[in-house]
């Protein structure tokens, strides 16, 4: 039996070379805790103890701040730009179809209406560009 016991391996984890054995306790107010948790979330770290150690010893802590409004605005603007390009493609197709299926006089009348709508769309596009520039100035360049 002694041989059998000596041949069996120990179970469990391998011991660490330099285990952390010293523990400290702190108490935070509700406000301090909320601030701490927001800093921890922004750090992207998974282990709170590692985050606290990094803060104490002033190691570099990466923080990522994602502005949901800016992200949403950018995504919607990208979608809108795709739709705007589709309108341009459709515009060219409509002009070709008008001249192919209608008399020149009738096609010109329809093109006049189309041109009027296109001018309104260009005005709208200028307004969108202005709003985007205001948004960038107001929200995105504050951090710099």
C-alpha positions, 0 to 999 in steps of 0.5 A: 500500500505504501508504494501505491500511495507514493505513486499517486499524484497530488490533486489540485492546482500547481502552486504559484511561484510568487503567491499574493498572500497579503490582503487589504480591505477598504470601504467605499461610499455609494458614490465612490463605489459607483465611480470605482465601478465605472472606472473598472468597466472603462478599463476593460479589465476582467479582474477587479483585483488586477485593476486595483493593483494597477491603480495603486502602483500606477501602471498604465490602465487603458480606458475606452469611452464609447459615446453611444450617441456618436456611434448611433449617429455615425451608423445612421449617417453611413446608412443614409449615405448608402441610400443617397448613392442608391438614389443617384444610381436610380436617377441615372436609370430614370433619365434613360427610361424617360428618354427611351419611353416618352417623347422629348417634350414629355420627358423634358417635363418629367425631368423638370420635376425631377430636377426640382426634387433633386435641388431640394435633396441637395439642400437637405444634403447641405443641411445634413453636412452642416449638422454633422460638422456641428455634431463633430465640433460639439461632441467628438472633438471635446476630448482632444 
